Amino acid sequence: MSLLRRFWVTFPLGAAAAAFSMPSISQSEPDASVPIVQPVPTDAVAVDGFQSYLQLVAAKARGQGVSQQAVDSVLSGLTYNPRVVALDHAQPGSAPGTPPPFQSYYERHIGSARINGGRSALAENLEAIRQIESQYGVPAKIIVAIWGKETFYGRIKGDFDLARSLATLAYEGRRRDLFEGELIALMKMIDRGVPRGRMLGSWAGAFGNPQFLPSVFLRVARDGDGDGDADIWNDRADTFASIANYFRDAGWRPGEPWGVRASVPTGFDRGQLTTRLESPACPRVHARHSVWKTVAEWRSVGIVPLAGIGDATMATLFEPDGPGNGAFLLTGNYRVILHYNCSNYYALSVGLLADEIAR
């Protein structure tokens, strides 16, 4: 994060493998063909080597101030999990290609059930979430949309043992620095008072209603109801406060929309709109956006926003399905959503879901 969400890039709009956003148990980017990968048999793994590696991690954790009790709680009895490695290897690669239509992705990943579920969730938690909206400056509809996109409002949070998954992925070695750091962060969560039995989540190490990684939990998790426990697995107030705190920490601008649909005139010349900026994170995602102009400047060249947005607001033009097939003016708050998961389809679907929830 940013954080860490998915570990793959399916198309130029997907999350960049070298600059992870939030890991999630949700489906991968649109219409990815998943190669068949046979699970790694346990006898192919040097079990003694795995246990020796855990001893090394324990020493590193103690060097970072982690208590022996936390080390033992997380590492004792762990075994290598070949299923986790197989799932990791089965993720689609990052070969460039033409993305499928955004609308088909939106209908498949959002749909009426998620929209109606979000409206119900907002109504059921309106008082608590309005208080958090006021405190953090992040709209209630965005908080609920993230919850809905990540875990379908808490229905699908994952049941993998986080310690076993993270230890396996770290030992496997392709992204050892990342997963080893998250494994040690999990131990720090024990020292902060999180019960070991609560530590269940996705195979990739994300957990709870917002699907945070351990390092992100340590940084942004908040106790939303004042009971002294930031329980993002079971407590809705804690979940809402933690998501809102993440967005505020990432730079959300209160009062500014994430973006709006826009009308582009027929024959509009896009030749002068190519951005010369190169993002250090997820460059192919940002490369699909135009130069930045004020909304007033967009209006002056014929680009008309189809919803309320201030003329002084800076925005970039994005046409996910190419010229003539729908357009958006996206603000800096859209880029904040990209911090959560650096995928244009993810961020667009979150923004549109949020708007539908509030409709």
C-alpha positions as CSV (number, residue, x, y, z in Angstrom):
1,M,0.0,0.0,0.0
2,S,0.6,1.6,-0.9
3,L,-0.5,-1.7,0.7
4,L,-0.9,-5.0,-0.9
5,R,-3.9,-6.5,-2.5
6,R,-3.4,-8.7,-5.5
7,F,-0.2,-10.2,-6.7
8,W,-0.8,-10.1,-10.4
9,V,-1.4,-7.9,-13.5
10,T,-3.7,-9.3,-16.0
11,F,-3.9,-6.4,-18.3
12,P,-2.2,-2.9,-18.5
13,L,-4.9,-1.8,-16.1
14,G,-4.1,-4.4,-13.4
15,A,-2.2,-4.2,-10.2
16,A,1.6,-4.0,-10.7
17,A,3.4,-7.0,-9.4
18,A,6.3,-4.9,-8.1
19,A,4.2,-2.4,-6.3
20,F,1.5,-4.3,-4.6
21,S,-1.8,-2.9,-3.5
22,M,-4.1,-4.6,-1.1
23,P,-4.3,-8.4,-1.3
24,S,-7.7,-9.8,-1.7
25,I,-9.6,-13.0,-1.8
26,S,-11.8,-11.6,-4.5
27,Q,-11.5,-12.6,-8.1
28,S,-8.7,-11.6,-10.3
29,E,-8.8,-8.9,-13.0
30,P,-11.2,-9.5,-15.9
31,D,-11.3,-12.7,-17.9
32,A,-7.8,-13.8,-17.1
33,S,-7.0,-17.3,-18.3
34,V,-5.6,-19.1,-15.3
35,P,-3.0,-21.7,-16.1
36,I,-3.4,-25.1,-14.5
37,V,-0.7,-25.5,-11.9
38,Q,-0.3,-28.7,-10.0
39,P,0.1,-28.4,-6.3
40,V,3.7,-28.7,-5.1
41,P,3.9,-32.1,-3.3
42,T,5.0,-31.9,0.3
43,D,7.7,-34.4,-0.2
44,A,9.3,-32.0,-2.8
45,V,9.9,-29.5,0.0
46,A,12.8,-29.8,2.4
47,V,10.7,-29.8,5.7
48,D,13.9,-29.4,7.7
49,G,14.7,-26.4,5.6
50,F,11.3,-24.8,6.3
51,Q,11.8,-25.2,10.0
52,S,15.3,-23.8,9.9
53,Y,13.9,-20.8,8.0
54,L,11.3,-20.2,10.7
55,Q,14.1,-20.1,13.3
56,L,15.8,-17.5,11.2
57,V,12.6,-15.4,11.0
58,A,12.2,-15.8,14.8
59,A,15.6,-14.4,15.3
60,K,14.9,-11.4,13.0
61,A,11.6,-10.8,14.8
62,R,13.3,-10.8,18.2
63,G,15.8,-8.3,16.8
64,Q,12.8,-6.0,16.0
65,G,11.5,-6.2,19.6
66,V,8.9,-8.9,19.2
67,S,8.4,-10.9,22.4
68,Q,9.2,-14.6,22.6
69,Q,5.6,-15.2,23.5
70,A,4.5,-13.7,20.2
71,V,7.1,-15.6,18.2
72,D,6.0,-18.9,19.8
73,S,2.3,-18.1,19.3
74,V,2.7,-17.4,15.6
75,L,5.5,-19.9,14.5
76,S,5.0,-22.9,16.8
77,G,3.7,-26.0,14.9
78,L,3.6,-24.3,11.5
79,T,3.9,-26.6,8.4
80,Y,4.5,-25.8,4.8
81,N,1.3,-25.3,2.8
82,P,1.7,-26.5,-0.8
83,R,-1.8,-25.3,-1.7
84,V,-0.8,-21.7,-1.0
85,V,2.1,-21.9,-3.4
86,A,0.0,-23.5,-6.0
87,L,-2.6,-20.7,-5.7
88,D,0.2,-18.1,-5.9
89,H,1.7,-19.7,-9.0
90,A,-1.7,-20.0,-10.7
91,Q,-2.2,-16.2,-10.8
92,P,-2.2,-14.8,-14.3
93,G,0.9,-13.1,-15.6
94,S,1.3,-9.5,-16.7
95,A,1.5,-9.9,-20.4
96,P,0.2,-6.8,-22.2
97,G,-3.1,-7.2,-24.0
98,T,-6.4,-5.6,-24.9
99,P,-8.6,-5.4,-21.8
100,P,-12.1,-6.7,-22.1
101,P,-15.0,-4.2,-22.0
102,F,-15.2,-2.5,-18.6
103,Q,-19.0,-2.8,-18.5
104,S,-18.8,-6.6,-18.6
105,Y,-16.3,-6.5,-15.7
106,Y,-18.5,-4.2,-13.8
107,E,-21.6,-6.3,-14.2
108,R,-19.8,-9.5,-13.2
109,H,-18.0,-8.0,-10.2
110,I,-20.6,-5.7,-8.9
111,G,-24.1,-6.5,-10.1
112,S,-27.5,-5.9,-8.4
113,A,-26.8,-8.1,-5.4
114,R,-23.8,-6.1,-4.4
115,I,-25.5,-2.8,-5.0
116,N,-28.6,-3.8,-3.0
117,G,-26.4,-5.2,-0.3
118,G,-24.5,-2.0,0.0
119,R,-27.7,0.1,0.3
120,S,-28.9,-2.2,3.1
121,A,-25.5,-2.1,4.8
122,L,-25.5,1.7,4.7
123,A,-29.0,1.9,6.1
124,E,-28.3,-0.6,8.8
125,N,-25.2,1.2,10.0
126,L,-26.1,4.8,9.1
127,E,-25.5,6.4,12.5
128,A,-22.1,4.8,13.2
129,I,-20.8,5.3,9.7
130,R,-21.9,9.0,9.5
131,Q,-20.0,9.6,12.7
132,I,-16.9,8.1,11.1
133,E,-17.5,10.0,7.9
134,S,-17.5,13.2,9.9
135,Q,-14.4,12.3,11.8
136,Y,-12.3,11.1,8.9
137,G,-13.7,13.1,6.0
138,V,-14.2,10.0,3.9
139,P,-17.7,9.5,2.4
140,A,-19.8,6.7,3.9
141,K,-20.6,5.4,0.4
142,I,-16.9,4.9,-0.3
143,I,-16.3,3.1,3.0
144,V,-19.2,0.7,2.3
145,A,-18.2,0.2,-1.3
146,I,-14.7,-0.9,-0.3
147,W,-16.3,-3.3,2.3
148,G,-18.6,-4.7,-0.4
149,K,-15.9,-5.0,-3.1
150,E,-13.4,-6.7,-0.8
151,T,-15.5,-9.2,1.1
152,F,-19.1,-8.8,0.0
153,Y,-20.0,-7.0,3.2
154,G,-18.2,-9.5,5.4
155,R,-19.5,-12.7,3.8
156,I,-16.2,-13.9,2.3
157,K,-13.2,-13.1,4.5
158,G,-11.1,-16.3,4.0
159,D,-10.3,-19.1,6.4
160,F,-6.6,-19.8,5.8
161,D,-4.3,-19.6,8.8
162,L,-2.4,-16.4,8.1
163,A,0.8,-17.4,9.8
164,R,1.0,-20.6,7.8
165,S,0.3,-18.8,4.5
166,L,2.7,-16.0,5.1
167,A,5.5,-18.4,6.3
168,T,5.0,-20.6,3.3
169,L,5.0,-17.7,0.8
170,A,8.1,-16.2,2.5
171,Y,10.0,-19.6,2.4
172,E,9.0,-20.2,-1.2
173,G,11.2,-17.2,-1.9
174,R,9.8,-15.3,-4.9
175,R,8.8,-12.4,-2.8
176,R,10.6,-13.3,0.5
177,D,11.2,-9.7,1.7
178,L,7.5,-8.9,1.3
179,F,6.0,-11.9,3.0
180,E,8.7,-12.2,5.6
181,G,8.0,-8.7,6.7
182,E,4.3,-9.4,6.9
183,L,4.9,-12.5,8.9
184,I,6.9,-10.5,11.5
185,A,4.2,-7.9,11.4
186,L,1.7,-10.6,12.3
187,M,3.8,-11.3,15.4
188,K,3.7,-7.7,16.3
189,M,-0.1,-7.9,16.1
190,I,0.1,-10.5,18.9
191,D,2.1,-8.1,21.0
192,R,-0.5,-5.5,20.4
193,G,-3.1,-7.8,21.8
194,V,-4.8,-9.4,18.7
195,P,-5.8,-13.0,19.6
196,R,-4.0,-15.7,17.7
197,G,-7.2,-17.5,17.0
198,R,-8.5,-14.5,15.1
199,M,-5.8,-14.6,12.6
200,L,-7.6,-16.2,9.6
201,G,-7.9,-14.7,6.1
202,S,-7.0,-15.1,2.5
203,W,-4.3,-17.5,1.2
204,A,-2.3,-14.4,0.3
205,G,-2.2,-13.0,3.9
206,A,-4.9,-10.4,3.8
207,F,-7.7,-10.5,6.4
208,G,-10.8,-9.1,7.9
209,N,-13.6,-7.1,6.4
210,P,-11.2,-4.6,4.6
211,Q,-8.6,-7.3,3.7
212,F,-5.6,-5.6,5.2
213,L,-2.1,-7.1,5.4
214,P,-0.5,-7.2,8.9
215,S,1.7,-4.2,8.2
216,V,-1.3,-2.2,7.1
217,F,-3.3,-3.3,10.2
218,L,-0.4,-2.0,12.4
219,R,-0.4,1.3,10.6
220,V,-4.1,2.2,10.1
221,A,-6.4,-0.1,12.0
222,R,-8.6,1.8,14.4
223,D,-11.0,1.1,17.3
224,G,-14.2,2.6,16.0
225,D,-16.5,2.0,19.0
226,G,-14.1,2.7,21.9
227,D,-14.0,-0.8,23.3
228,G,-10.2,-1.0,23.1
229,D,-10.1,-3.6,20.4
230,A,-9.6,-2.8,16.7
231,D,-11.4,-6.0,15.5
232,I,-11.7,-5.6,11.7
233,W,-12.9,-9.2,11.4
234,N,-16.1,-8.9,13.4
235,D,-16.7,-5.3,14.5
236,R,-18.4,-3.1,11.9
237,A,-17.5,0.2,13.6
238,D,-13.8,-0.9,13.7
239,T,-14.0,-1.9,10.1
240,F,-15.5,1.4,9.0
241,A,-13.0,3.5,11.0
242,S,-10.0,1.5,9.7
243,I,-11.0,1.8,6.1
244,A,-11.7,5.6,6.6
245,N,-8.3,6.0,8.3
246,Y,-6.6,4.2,5.4
247,F,-8.2,6.6,2.9
248,R,-7.4,9.7,5.0
249,D,-3.8,8.5,5.4
250,A,-3.6,8.0,1.6
251,G,-4.7,11.6,1.0
252,W,-8.4,11.6,0.5
253,R,-9.7,15.1,-0.2
254,P,-13.1,15.8,1.6
255,G,-15.8,17.3,-0.6
256,E,-14.2,16.1,-3.9
257,P,-15.8,13.3,-5.9
258,W,-13.7,10.4,-7.1
259,G,-14.8,11.3,-10.6
260,V,-17.8,11.7,-12.9
261,R,-19.0,10.4,-16.2
262,A,-18.3,12.8,-19.0
263,S,-19.5,13.5,-22.6
264,V,-16.8,13.7,-25.3
265,P,-17.8,15.3,-28.6
266,T,-17.7,13.3,-31.8
267,G,-14.4,13.8,-33.6
268,F,-12.6,15.1,-30.6
269,D,-8.9,15.2,-31.2
270,R,-7.1,13.2,-28.4
271,G,-3.7,13.7,-29.9
272,Q,-2.6,16.4,-27.4
273,L,-3.9,14.6,-24.3
274,T,-1.3,11.9,-23.8
275,T,0.4,12.3,-20.5
276,R,4.1,12.8,-20.3
277,L,4.2,11.8,-16.6
278,E,5.3,8.4,-15.6
279,S,4.1,7.1,-12.3
280,P,6.7,5.3,-10.1
281,A,4.0,2.8,-9.0
282,C,1.7,0.9,-11.5
283,P,2.9,3.0,-14.5
284,R,0.7,1.1,-17.0
285,V,-2.4,1.9,-15.0
286,H,-1.7,5.6,-14.9
287,A,-0.5,5.6,-18.5
288,R,-4.1,5.1,-19.6
289,H,-5.1,8.5,-18.2
290,S,-4.8,11.8,-20.1
291,V,-3.0,15.0,-19.0
292,W,-4.5,16.8,-16.1
293,K,-6.7,19.9,-16.6
294,T,-9.2,21.8,-14.5
295,V,-12.8,20.9,-15.1
296,A,-13.2,24.4,-16.6
297,E,-10.4,23.7,-19.1
298,W,-12.1,20.4,-20.0
299,R,-15.3,22.2,-20.6
300,S,-13.5,24.7,-22.8
301,V,-12.5,21.9,-25.2
302,G,-15.9,20.3,-25.2
303,I,-15.6,17.7,-22.5
304,V,-18.8,18.0,-20.4
305,P,-19.1,16.4,-16.9
306,L,-22.4,14.6,-16.4
307,A,-22.6,15.1,-12.7
308,G,-21.7,17.8,-10.2
309,I,-18.0,18.7,-10.0
310,G,-16.3,22.0,-9.3
311,D,-14.8,23.9,-12.2
312,A,-11.5,24.4,-10.3
313,T,-11.1,20.6,-9.7
314,M,-8.2,19.0,-11.4
315,A,-9.1,16.0,-13.4
316,T,-7.8,13.5,-16.0
317,L,-9.8,12.0,-18.8
318,F,-10.1,8.2,-19.0
319,E,-11.9,6.2,-21.6
320,P,-11.7,2.6,-20.4
321,D,-13.1,1.1,-23.6
322,G,-11.6,3.5,-26.0
323,P,-12.9,6.6,-27.8
324,G,-16.7,6.7,-28.2
325,N,-17.4,4.1,-25.6
326,G,-17.8,6.0,-22.4
327,A,-15.6,8.5,-20.6
328,F,-14.8,9.7,-17.1
329,L,-13.2,12.7,-15.6
330,L,-11.2,11.4,-12.6
331,T,-9.9,13.4,-9.7
332,G,-7.1,13.0,-7.2
333,N,-9.5,10.9,-5.0
334,Y,-9.6,8.3,-7.8
335,R,-5.9,7.9,-7.3
336,V,-6.5,7.4,-3.6
337,I,-8.7,4.4,-4.5
338,L,-5.9,3.2,-6.7
339,H,-3.7,3.1,-3.6
340,Y,-6.0,0.4,-2.3
341,N,-5.7,-1.7,-5.4
342,C,-3.8,-0.3,-8.4
343,S,-6.3,-1.4,-11.1
344,N,-8.4,1.0,-13.1
345,Y,-11.2,-1.6,-13.3
346,Y,-11.1,-2.0,-9.5
347,A,-11.1,1.7,-8.8
348,L,-13.8,2.5,-11.3
349,S,-16.0,-0.3,-10.0
350,V,-15.6,1.0,-6.4
351,G,-16.5,4.5,-7.4
352,L,-19.5,3.5,-9.4
353,L,-20.6,1.1,-6.7
354,A,-20.4,3.9,-4.1
355,D,-22.5,6.1,-6.3
356,E,-25.1,3.4,-6.7
357,I,-25.2,2.7,-3.0
358,A,-25.9,6.4,-2.3
359,R,-28.5,6.8,-5.0
